[in-house]
Amino acid sequence: MTRTTNSVTYMIMNPQFKQTKAASRELALLTDERRNEILMAVADAIMQYRDKLLGANAEDLSRMETANPLYDRLQLSEKRLSDIAADMRNVASLPSPLGHVTKQKTLANGLRLCRISVPFGVIGIIYEARPNVTYDVFSLCFKSGNACLLKGGRDAEASNKAAVAVIHEVLHRYGVNTDVVALLPATHEATGEMLNAVGYVDLCIPRGGRKLIDFVRDTARIPVIETGAGVVNTYFDKDGDLEMGKAIVANAKTRRVSVCNALDCLLVHESRLSDLPALVAPLLSHNPPVTIYADERAYAALTNSQQLISTPQLIQRATDESFGTEFMDYKLAMKTVSSLDEALQHIDTFGSGHSEAIITANESTARRFQSHVDAACVYWNAPTSFTDGAQFGLGAEIGISTQKLGPRGPMALEEITTYKWLIEGEGQTRS
């Protein structure tokens, strides 16, 4: 099939698009009870076939250096598969997002209007070395009545193929068209075809780094919701509790460095520079340790500390590139500020609208921070590592939307539905 626009011809070569579009209409006929039954069966199958899934994942891992920060993101384990299965069961237990009446009224002419939630249809997901996304996307899309086209990266190709094979086995067993979830080849050509599949893909969601998201946004001819890229800041205020701060900063930075909610820059009030060595000590003693790229005042406070005399190699001077960088590694930028206003200005300049946090005992300061910061998730005395659909009680997520048009924050069941109007009359005509 050929589509032409602006004198450029795009060839939709993959017949999978047409098949998945047709399957999406069949999916709409399934009851919520049947969808839940199938999701529970897939969760059981994940554990039943865990050796097969881990074997495929080991194949992917063998092609990546263990020192690569993406290695942890790519790696599956029996515990992670168990968590994935638990999340899928949780999604199955949630209320259906479909058929909700969001607006209802009767007009003066007697017409009855009702607005109800419905699936998008076909959702395309482009993601990188994240095999867990395959399961999350399937569970959320299937529960919400959406078919899904999965476009993973080469790094996770074997893991994704094995996951989709398990899902297909269960769907086939239950007599459901397996085209409701399809894995595209891990090629750039497949990405380009999806982004130009007008009339077949109703929504595309890229999940990955800034380079991927920028490419999708700049290239796509289908609707796109941006997710993923997170330049995350935390501000340690003059009224911040030191012990609380140590725990929050360490968790936000080191829990998983390769995810989009990981801390990238620590802002410190100038009056708390004397506490800085203690504040970052858990980062420096972590295995592996965190390298800190500090501005001049923070650098002096850290390098002059007897407490940190054994780790001078971990304290580096910041450059202009240190701020506004999503490290996805055991690296952290550090900036000294003289006021809340300066911290807010820094976040306005370098933040990505993902997640930001303040550590303070002053409620007035915290409320002002939360009111001013323009981000999907704004924290007070809690780490940004909580920005996650499952942690928010949403079951799972497709990604974290950083845009304002449409969903914002974790994209779960409600966020991947749209609505339609139902109008009923008794023969009224318009004058």
C-alpha positions in Angstrom: 0.0 0.0 0.0 1.3 3.4 -0.9 0.5 6.7 0.8 1.8 10.1 -0.5 2.2 13.4 1.3 4.3 16.5 0.5 5.6 14.8 -2.6 7.2 12.1 -0.4 6.0 8.5 -1.0 5.9 6.1 2.0 5.5 2.4 1.4 3.5 0.5 4.1 5.2 -2.9 3.4 4.4 -4.7 6.6 1.1 -6.6 6.3 1.1 -6.9 10.1 -0.4 -3.4 10.4 -3.5 -4.4 8.6 -3.8 -7.7 10.5 -3.4 -6.0 13.9 -6.0 -3.3 13.0 -8.5 -6.0 12.1 -7.7 -7.9 15.3 -8.3 -4.8 17.4 -11.9 -4.9 16.3 -12.2 -8.5 17.5 -10.6 -7.6 20.8 -13.4 -5.1 21.5 -15.9 -7.9 21.6 -14.2 -9.7 24.5 -15.8 -9.1 28.0 -13.7 -7.7 30.8 -14.1 -11.0 32.6 -12.6 -12.9 29.7 -9.7 -10.4 29.4 -9.0 -10.8 33.1 -9.0 -14.6 32.8 -6.5 -14.5 29.9 -4.2 -12.0 31.7 -4.1 -14.4 34.7 -3.3 -17.3 32.4 -0.4 -15.3 30.8 0.9 -14.5 34.3 0.9 -18.2 35.1 2.6 -19.0 31.8 5.4 -16.5 32.6 6.3 -18.5 35.6 5.7 -21.8 33.9 8.1 -20.9 31.1 10.6 -18.9 33.2 13.5 -21.1 32.2 12.8 -20.4 28.5 12.4 -16.7 29.1 15.6 -16.5 31.2 17.5 -18.5 28.6 16.5 -16.0 25.9 17.4 -13.1 28.1 20.8 -14.7 28.8 21.3 -14.8 25.0 20.7 -11.0 24.9 22.9 -10.4 28.0 25.8 -12.3 26.4 26.0 -9.6 23.7 26.3 -6.7 26.2 29.2 -5.7 28.5 28.3 -6.0 32.2 29.8 -2.6 32.7 27.2 -1.1 30.4 24.6 0.9 32.5 21.9 -0.6 30.3 22.8 -4.1 31.4 20.7 -3.9 34.5 17.8 -2.6 32.5 18.1 -5.5 30.1 18.5 -8.2 32.7 15.7 -10.5 33.8 15.8 -12.8 36.8 13.4 -15.2 38.4 12.5 -12.4 40.9 11.9 -9.9 38.2 9.7 -12.3 36.2 7.8 -13.0 39.4 7.3 -9.3 39.9 6.2 -9.0 36.2 3.6 -11.8 36.7 2.4 -10.2 39.9 1.9 -6.8 38.1 0.0 -8.6 35.4 -2.3 -10.2 37.9 -2.8 -6.8 39.6 -3.8 -5.3 36.2 -6.3 -8.1 35.8 -7.8 -7.2 39.2 -8.3 -3.5 38.4 -11.7 -2.1 37.2 -12.1 -1.9 33.5 -11.3 1.5 32.1 -13.9 1.0 29.3 -17.5 2.0 29.2 -17.3 4.7 31.8 -19.8 7.5 31.4 -17.8 10.7 31.7 -20.5 13.1 30.7 -24.2 12.8 30.2 -27.0 15.3 29.5 -30.3 15.9 27.7 -30.5 18.9 25.4 -33.5 21.2 25.2 -34.6 19.5 22.0 -34.7 16.1 23.7 -31.5 14.6 22.3 -29.8 12.5 24.9 -25.9 12.7 24.9 -23.6 10.3 26.6 -19.8 10.3 26.5 -18.1 7.0 27.2 -14.6 5.7 27.4 -13.4 3.4 24.6 -10.0 2.0 23.4 -7.8 3.8 21.0 -7.6 0.8 18.8 -4.0 0.0 17.9 -1.1 1.4 20.0 2.4 1.2 18.7 5.3 1.1 21.3 8.9 1.8 20.4 11.3 0.9 23.2 14.9 -0.1 23.8 16.6 -2.6 26.1 13.6 -3.1 28.4 12.1 -6.6 28.1 9.8 -5.9 31.0 8.0 -3.3 28.7 6.8 -6.1 26.5 4.8 -7.6 29.4 3.6 -4.2 30.8 2.4 -3.0 27.4 0.6 -6.2 26.6 -1.2 -6.3 30.0 -2.3 -2.7 29.9 -3.3 -2.7 26.2 -5.2 -6.0 26.5 -7.1 -4.9 29.6 -8.1 -1.7 27.9 -9.2 -3.3 24.7 -6.3 -2.1 22.6 -4.2 -4.1 20.2 -0.5 -3.4 20.4 2.4 -3.3 17.9 5.7 -3.8 19.8 9.0 -2.5 18.3 11.8 -3.4 20.7 15.5 -2.9 20.2 18.2 -5.3 19.0 19.6 -5.6 22.5 16.5 -7.3 23.8 15.5 -9.1 20.6 15.6 -12.7 21.9 13.9 -11.7 25.2 11.0 -10.0 23.4 10.5 -12.8 20.9 10.3 -15.3 23.8 7.9 -13.1 25.7 5.6 -12.7 22.7 5.7 -16.4 22.0 4.4 -17.2 25.5 1.7 -14.6 25.2 0.7 -16.0 21.8 0.5 -19.5 23.2 -2.0 -18.4 25.8 -4.1 -16.3 23.3 -4.2 -19.2 20.9 -5.3 -21.5 23.8 -8.2 -19.2 24.5 -9.2 -18.7 20.9 -8.1 -15.1 20.7 -6.5 -13.7 17.5 -2.8 -13.6 18.2 -2.5 -10.5 16.0 -3.8 -8.4 19.0 -0.1 -8.3 20.0 2.6 -8.3 17.4 6.4 -7.9 17.6 7.9 -6.0 14.7 11.5 -6.7 13.6 14.2 -5.0 15.6 15.2 -2.8 12.6 15.2 0.9 11.8 13.1 0.1 8.7 10.3 -1.3 11.0 10.4 1.9 13.1 10.0 4.0 10.0 7.1 1.9 8.7 5.3 2.2 12.0 5.7 5.9 12.2 4.1 6.2 8.8 1.3 3.7 9.2 -1.5 6.2 8.9 -4.8 4.6 9.2 -3.4 1.5 11.0 -1.7 2.7 14.1 -3.9 5.1 16.2 -1.2 6.1 18.7 2.6 5.7 19.0 4.4 5.9 22.4 8.2 5.9 22.3 9.9 4.8 25.5 13.6 5.4 25.8 16.3 8.1 25.7 16.1 11.6 24.4 17.6 10.6 21.0 14.8 8.0 20.4 12.0 10.3 21.5 13.2 13.2 19.4 13.5 11.0 16.4 9.9 9.6 16.8 8.4 13.1 17.4 10.2 14.6 14.4 9.5 11.7 12.0 6.0 10.4 12.9 2.9 11.0 10.7 0.8 9.3 13.4 -0.2 10.7 16.8 2.6 10.5 19.4 2.8 10.8 23.2 6.3 11.5 24.5 7.5 9.4 27.4 10.7 8.4 29.1 13.4 11.0 29.0 14.0 12.2 32.5 16.5 14.8 33.6 15.6 14.6 37.3 16.6 17.1 40.1 16.3 17.0 43.8 16.7 20.2 46.0 18.1 19.8 49.5 16.8 22.9 51.2 18.2 24.9 54.1 15.5 23.3 56.3 16.1 19.8 55.0 16.6 16.9 57.5 20.1 15.4 57.0 19.3 11.8 57.7 16.1 11.9 55.6 18.1 13.6 52.8 20.8 10.9 52.9 18.2 8.1 52.4 16.2 10.0 49.8 19.2 11.0 47.7 20.8 7.5 47.9 17.5 5.8 46.9 16.8 8.2 44.0 20.3 7.8 42.6 21.3 4.2 43.2 18.2 2.1 43.3 18.4 1.7 39.5 20.5 4.2 37.6 19.3 3.1 34.1 15.6 4.2 34.6 14.1 7.5 33.8 13.2 8.4 37.4 16.8 8.2 38.6 18.3 11.3 40.1 20.6 13.3 37.8 21.3 16.5 39.7 21.4 17.4 43.4 20.8 21.0 44.2 22.1 22.0 47.7 21.4 25.3 49.6 24.6 27.1 50.3 23.9 27.1 54.1 24.1 23.2 54.0 27.5 22.8 52.3 29.0 21.7 55.6 26.5 18.8 55.6 27.4 17.9 52.0 30.0 15.2 52.8 27.6 13.4 55.1 24.7 13.8 52.6 26.6 12.1 49.7 28.6 9.6 51.8 26.1 6.7 50.9 26.7 7.5 47.2 30.4 7.2 47.5 30.3 4.0 49.6 27.9 2.4 47.3 29.0 -0.6 45.1 29.6 0.6 42.5 30.3 4.1 43.8 28.7 7.3 42.3 31.0 9.8 40.6 30.0 13.4 41.5 30.4 16.3 39.1 30.2 19.3 41.5 30.2 23.1 40.9 33.1 25.0 42.5 31.5 25.6 45.9 30.3 22.0 46.3 33.7 20.7 44.9 35.5 22.7 47.6 33.2 21.4 50.4 33.7 17.8 49.3 37.4 17.8 48.5 38.3 19.6 51.8 36.4 17.1 53.9 38.4 14.7 56.0 35.4 12.4 55.8 35.9 11.9 52.1 39.7 11.9 51.9 39.7 8.3 50.7 37.6 8.9 47.6 39.1 12.0 45.8 38.8 10.3 42.4 35.0 10.3 42.8 34.7 14.0 43.1 35.1 15.8 39.7 34.5 19.4 38.7 31.3 20.0 36.8 31.2 21.3 33.3 28.5 23.0 31.4 27.4 19.6 30.0 27.0 18.2 33.5 23.7 20.0 34.0 20.7 18.9 31.9 22.2 15.5 31.3 20.3 12.3 31.8 23.2 10.1 33.0 21.6 6.7 33.2 24.8 5.7 35.0 26.5 6.0 38.4 27.1 9.7 37.9 25.5 12.8 39.6 25.8 16.5 38.9 25.8 18.8 41.9 24.9 22.5 42.0 25.0 25.0 44.9 22.1 27.5 45.1 21.6 30.5 47.4 17.8 30.3 47.5 14.7 28.4 46.6 14.2 30.8 43.7 17.6 29.8 42.3 16.8 26.1 42.6 13.5 26.7 40.8 15.3 28.6 38.0 17.8 25.7 37.6 14.9 23.2 37.3 13.1 25.5 34.8 16.2 25.6 32.7 17.5 22.1 32.9 14.6 19.8 33.9 12.7 17.7 31.4 9.2 17.9 33.0 9.5 14.3 34.4 10.0 14.2 38.2 11.5 16.8 40.6 11.8 16.7 44.4 12.5 18.9 47.4 13.8 17.8 50.8 12.6 20.3 53.5 10.9 20.5 56.9 9.3 23.9 55.9 5.8 23.3 54.5 5.6 26.8 53.0 8.8 26.2 51.0 7.6 22.8 49.9 4.2 24.0 48.8 5.8 26.9 46.8 8.2 24.3 45.2 5.3 22.0 44.3 3.2 24.9 42.9 6.0 26.4 40.8 7.7 23.3 39.4 6.3 22.4 36.0 6.7 18.6 35.9 4.5 15.5 35.7 5.5 14.4 39.3 6.7 16.8 42.0 7.8 15.3 45.4 8.2 16.6 48.9 10.4 14.5 51.2 10.3 11.4 49.0 12.6 10.1 46.3 11.7 10.3 42.6 12.2 6.6 42.3 8.5 6.3 43.1 7.5 7.6 39.7 6.1 4.4 38.4 2.6 3.2 37.5 2.8 0.1 39.8 4.0 2.2 42.7 1.1 4.7 42.1 -1.4 1.8 42.4 -2.1 1.8 38.6 -1.0 -1.8 38.1 1.7 -1.0 35.6 2.5 1.7 33.0 3.4 2.0 29.4 5.7 5.0 30.2 5.8 8.4 31.9 4.3 11.1 29.8 6.2 14.4 30.0 3.9 16.3 27.8 0.8 18.3 28.6 -1.5 17.5 25.8 -3.3 14.4 26.8 -2.0 12.1 29.6 0.7 13.3 31.9 2.7 11.2 34.3 2.4 7.4 34.5 0.4 6.1 31.5 -1.8 3.3 32.8 -5.3 2.0 31.9 -7.2 5.2 31.9 -4.5 7.1 30.0 -4.7 4.7 27.0 -8.4 5.1 26.4 -10.2 7.8 24.5 -13.9 8.5 24.3 -16.8 8.7 21.9 -20.2 10.4 22.1 -23.5 8.4 21.9 -26.5 10.4 20.8 -30.1 9.2 21.0 -33.1 10.9 19.7 -36.7 10.4 18.6 -36.7 11.8 15.1 -35.5 15.3 15.9 -34.1 17.3 13.0 -31.9 20.4 13.0 -33.3 23.7 11.7 
